[in-house]
Each structure stands twice: as C-alpha cells, then as structure tokens.
Amino acid sequence: MTALQILTKYWGHSHFRPFQEEIINAVLAHKDALAILPTGGGKSVCFQIPALVQEGLCIVISPLVALMKDQVETLVSKGIPAITIHHHMSKAEIDIAFDNCIYGNIKFLYISPERLASDLTIVRIKKMNVNLIAVDEAHCISSWGYDFRPSYLRIADIRTHLPDVPILGLTATATPQVADDIQEKLMFRKKNLIRQSMDRENLVYFGVNDRDKIGRILSIVKKLDGSGLIYARSRLITKDIAEFLAAQHVSVDFYHAGLDSKTRSLRQEQWKTGKTRVMVATNAFGMGIDKADVRFVIHHDIPNSLEAYYQEAGRAGRDGKKSFAVFIFNESDRATMEYLGNSSFPDVSELKRVYQALANYLQIAVGGGEGVTYSYNISEFANTYNLNATTVYNCLHVLELEGIISLSDAVFTPSRIRIIMEPRDLYDFQVKNKRYDEFLKTLLRSYSSLFDHYTAIKEEDLAKRMEMTVAQVENMLLLLNKIEVIDYFPRNDSAKITFLEARINADNLSIKKENLIERKQRYFDRMNAVLNFVESQNQCRKFMILSYFGEEASTRCGFCDYCLKRNKVELNDIEFETAEEAIIHLLKTRPMKLEELISHIKTFHPEETLKVVDWMLGNHKIKHIEGDMLANED
C-alpha cells in the first residue's frame, strides 16, 4: 500500500497535514531527517506510516514509559503489531519481546534510550530487520536543550550496527542551535531539517499581571467556553485551585504524579471525554494527551523555559479553532523562579551524601548494581535518611545528568502471569495436586495463550469467579510461582531507578564542578528568556516566541495583550512606528512638556499622537517626571 492508502486505512484521513508527506518521503528515500512540528502537528504519523510501507520494523526511542505504552496501545487497537520494552518488565518478558521482534511480525518496537546501553539489546537489534530508527523528543540529545538526557547520547552508537538505516528525529521545539546539535549528535549523514513554522495562528497568547492569581483564574474560566487546562508548579497548589473552582460550581479536578495510577487514569479519562471540564495539573499531565478541543490553557506558574511554555500552551486549539494561552504573573514570580533555580543545583557534598544514602537504601554493595533496575519511593527514601524531598529530587536529577543513574517515571504495570510448565506436565501436576486444580482450570478458562505469552490479569476478577478474597488469590499465585508452575509478577506502580555504573564509595564520586556551573548557567539563560517573555510589554507575544525559535513574523498577531493595547491607538503599524520614532527622537534632544511634544508632531492629529504617547508611557518607553516627558535611557 502507498503512504496515503495507509493513512486512510488506519487513521481515516484522506490527506496529510502540512509537512507530514515531505517527512515521510524523506524517510522512504532513506534520508536522515529532523522534523520539528509544533504540538499537535502529527509527529507520530511521520514514522509510523513509512515503517508500515516498508518491510521490517521501526525502532522508536522515547524517554517516557507512559507515552510509549499509550502509543503501543493505540497501534494495537488499530490492528498494528507493536510492543514496548521498559524497566518495569521482567527479564523473561524482555527476552520474549525481543524474540517476537526478530522472528515475529512486530512492526514497532518502543524502547527507552537507557536500554541501548545493554550489550544484550544491541545483539538482539542486530538480528532484526530494521527499516527506520525514530527518535522521539529528539531535543533531549542536546545539552543546549531544555530537557537534556545523557542516555540519548547512546543513540548514535546504534548507527555502527545499522549503518544503512535512516534516522528520523522528532521534536516540537528546538532553537536553531539545538536543531544543529541534534543532527550532529545523531550523526546525520547529511543535514536535513524539515521545520514547520512555530506560528500557531489560532492560538492567542495573553499575559495578565495580577497578585490574586486564583481569583483571576476563576474570572477567566467563567468568561471562556469549553474544555481547559490549568498548570501549576506544585501538587498542593493544583489541589487548592481545584477546590476553589469547585466551590464556585466549576466542573474541575486535579492531577499530579503523587496520585495513584487508578486515580490518575480515571481523572485523565473523565477530562478527555468531557465529563470534567477543567483539569488543574502539574507538568506531569499532558504528554501524549490527544485532546483536540482544548479551548484554553492557563498557567498559574511560569515553566522554567520558553520551550516548556510553548509545549504546554500548545495543548490548546489542536483542532485549529481559536483558543487561548493565558499566563498570570506578578512581581514575585522572578524571585521565586530564581530561588528554585539556585536550589536545583546542589553542591558536590550534597550529591555525595544523597548518593551514599541511595546506595544504602537500595542495599547495593560497592562494585555492584551496574545495569540493575530498582523500585523506589522518593518520599520514603527522604524520610528514612532525614533528607529534604526536594533536595533529593534535585540531587537525583543531577546524578542522572552525570550519567550515573537513570530515572524512570512511575507507571502502573498490571499483574502478569505465564505458565512455564509444559501442558502435559501441568496436567500431571493438576491430577496429583487437587488443591491447585480448580484454581488452574479457572485461570486457563479466564485467559488465553498463558503458555505462550505473559498475560495481564486482574486478581479481583479471579477472586469473584472463585469466591475467594483478593489476598487468597494473590497467595495462591505466589505459591504457584514459588513451585515454578507459573511466572507471576504482581502489579506495580512505583518509579524505577537504574544504576548505569557500578556503585562506588561516595568519596570517590567524580563530579566536575565546572559541569555543574555550566548547566546552571544554561538553565538560567533559558529561565531569563521565559521571564523576559512574560514581563515584556513592548512586543507582540507571537513575535517574541517566533524570534526565540529562529523565525521572523511578518505581522503582529493582533490579539495578544500587547496587540490589543496597540489596536486601541487606531493607527496601522507603519503609522504607529513613525509616530513612536518621532517622539523618541524629539525627547532624546531634550525633555518637553506634553503639549509642546504633541505640537511638534505635525504628521498626525493631536489625539492620535496623544494615544501613542499614552501607550509609550504605559509600556515604559518614555517617562513623565515633574511635568516633563523624557525618553527612557534603556
């Protein structure tokens, strides 16, 4: 089938979105490519369709287990064979998954970049018929980017084993410097950047300066129609905002990573289906959420970079209809972000202390732990060793940046079983062990392919069928696992941590101070860029975003907070700029009274000049001191 036929068959569309076909054709021509498409631009289709056109499978490298699982479930629901390999799986499950990729009909293998550090993974990949390597969230490979992950640097190593397989990098955000760095780090044979404009014409960016942020949020939610997202920095604030809005009869809920998986899934589904109108969330919410009719995204707190803001704001209006991205700020935001920025970079002694405590907590001996994945609870860990949870989080993040450990998001993994006895041996076992016979018969009646695959089960369902308690079912499964009738992996909802290097004495931990200083500087550069965007009153919001990402805008958006103030002046852009330049020129010669200044501008009516002066005063381009108009020095 052709690319268009596949698009129609599996996605139900009769035509491609902008740039999708160009990217697909590049891949089919075996060219490396970096695709930069805004949030909602349909990045997944760009690697899924060319992989389906060709024989073989596509390896998709992605940083988030939850996102990989979502995409695999979507593909499987369309009848497309896809699997994911991640840290929450057992060695036996991983081995079977690799076999299916080599000998089966799997079309998509989703793996994390950390998995490429394993020699076993490379050996198995070399045996696969790979037609494409797709690198999702490709900006993570650049140390200049806002979400650098050292594990991404291993991706290029795969090229030595699959030299003829093209690589497609995909991201929603990248500055020109980051785009160049991505192509270099992925060892592109020839640079090939395919970039859609970052301009979201249907999205209105709007800044509001207000000390009463929650009160202003209520006002905005009441004025705007449709579904919305509200982002806040902390878990506690998401709950506070949701409770306040609920008390004002708004259909609302909150979401953060501290909730159990069942609650997160339920709340996410209720918001996606429209049962809940507004979701208040931390940045844990949003990745992989495909909801096209979000009419507004409100930021109670500003993210740490303009890239992160653009991605989160871009979850509004993915259906192309007019939508709003509103951020609320006040004079305390800069101080708060600077404080959080400084605390995000602990000193070397703190890093060594947390590293030592972590090794003790996980009971890893010196020289051990390399390549091993452990479950951990950050709150429990911090409390056990009397550490501040925020400090622990920041230290673990730095240790990850140093390539010492790898962190994996908490994802719910259902209980899985596989019968490891041969069918004839199992029959004999049942005959000889009546206490297990009925239980095993119920298992076999309830789930198919238990001899061939690890199958997800629900202990609650088995308990109902067998008139047992859930605890009794779990105990029976553990017993059968112990006597090697089945492999049983109970459900898990914990975060994972992998030691990428053998554990050493904390005193010997090598962390270069200059690395910490350089990372901190880059962090503050990105932070200042987003703060300048938020605090600016002198430029169209669209101009500022496009300029940051290396684009030029030909016209103002006409709808942001800056543009609405400009529009009240009732002059076109050329007339306004002419009047503005004339005023600045006059005031740089000497201070003037307002009446004198207006009388010198002959080109425009005095009322028009007065409106320009009023706008310039409000936007701090000129100032009024003791009756005189003066040009601002900066």
Phi, psi and omega in degrees: 000153176280168179300318181293321178296321178294318177303316181291316184295312188264332183248349175073019180253145180263353178209159181276158171282166180307133174077346180299313183294322179297318179293315180299317180295324177297316180295316181295337176272011178062034176261143169290147180207146171247117181255121176248104181237134180300162177308129182088006182277359177081049183292322185300321180301331185294335174252335182290319182290311179298330177293325180283331178293324187260163171288156178094186183240163178251130174267122181250121181257122186220148186275343188244124180298317182300319180293319178298315181297319179299314182292322178296316179298321179295316179296314181298323179295338177269001181085019180257121182292120181212146177219164175231147176239125183213177187292344183276359181263155176280165178299321180295318178297318180296319181297317179295319180299316177297318178301318180296328178287327182277317188250348183261202184249023182298134179257336182222126175245113177264124179222159176274157180297330179299328182298334181289349178283346183275128176300324179300318180298314181298317179300317182288321180297322180299338180271353182272155173268086186269129179255346182195143170248115180254127181250102179280154183051050188298340179298342181294346182276347185260126177292346176276346184281174186272352182221050184298134177229114183305330181299335180294336182294342179283345186299321183298334180300332183294339181294331180292336180264336180231064190295335184264359182271127180289153175247133175243114175267140182227135176202159177267339185218133173195128172288164178305320179297317180292321179299317177295319182294320179302312183295324178291315183292330178273004176056049177302136177291328176209134182299137182205092181258123176244109191235124172275147178304142177282359183286115174260095189296333182273356185258125180260118176271132185218124179258138180230124177266113184204131177287328180270080186294315183293321177298320179291323177301315179302315180300317181293315181298323179291327183280326185267148178265165170086188185280148182213163177235138175236123180259134176226158187285321187245158179297320182297319181293323178301318180292317181300314181296316181298317180294322178296314180293320180298322179294339177261020174067033173265136175285106192212155172210172179233159187213132172203170187291347181280349178282153178289160189298323181296317179294317179300313182297317181296313182294321178298316182293320180294325177287317181299324183271359176089003178290329172249129184281317187236133175247127174258125190211159166277179181289002173292343182258131172136322183297122178082000179282114183255079178238111191280335191260034175284118185271339179207147171234124181245133176256110173288325177233145182277133176295173186279354180209159178290330176298313180296319178298315182299318180295314183291316178297326183290358175281355174268144170069032180288351175271002177088356180272157184302129182216168188234135172244105186248130173240139181248129184218166172205185189294343182277345186296317181299314181297320179297314182292323178294320178296313180296324179296316179295321182285346180283352183236080180295158181280172186298321181297322178293320178298317180294322180296315181291322178299315179297315180297321180296316179298320177293316181300319181270358178057053179256123180282156176303131182090352181252179172091346185299125178079001182267139180255135182236147169278145178207155177238114188296324180291316179297317179300312182297316181294321182300322185250017176054047180249152174287129186299322180293319177298317178300313180302313181295321179294316179298322179296318179293319177299327176290318178298331179279356179077020182271320178227169174227134181254140178237138182296152177287122181226136178289125175243119183292163175297142179228145175223158172212134177281121185260352173281149172293149182309316181294319179295322179297318180300313179299320180298317181296320180298320185276343185230081185299332182296336180260346190301307184294322180297314180294323177297319179295320177301311183294326177287330186277330186225138179264164175060028181292338178280337188258327188225157168284124188244134178289134180231165174237115180300328180297319179295317179296321180299318179295316182294328186256004181054047177239168171278161178299321179298322179294321178296314180299318179296319179296317179296321179294323177295314179296328176291319183294323181267013171063040170271321180227162163260126183232124177240106181299156179303152186216139180224033183254156174287160182238149176225133181243131174278115181277342177231156176300143181295137177237172173296138183303325181297335181268003181296123184260105177230115183285127181298326181294330176296316179298318181296317181294317179296320180296320180297316179295322178300313182290330175299314180292321179297316180294327178297316181287326177292321177297322177297315183292316187278344185295140174234014190245006185204150175301136182300320180297318178306314186293317180294313181296320180298319180300323181266015172083020179246161174244140177258137182277331181221157173294156180290328177087354186233344182290174183300322177297311185294323180296323176293320178295321183298331181294339181289337177064033171240149175285173187301317182295316180296316181299312182295325178296314179295319180298314180297321180295319180295314180299315181301315181294317184285342176282341176282319178187159175295150180220150169290156184302315183297320180294318180299312182296324182292336180280342180269098186274340189288332187239161175294143181308323180295323178293316179297321180299321179294322178294315178301315181299317179294319181294324176295315181295335181252017170062029176272334173224169180221163185237111183230121176051046176085350181256144172268131180229151173280139176292139183295327182269000000 
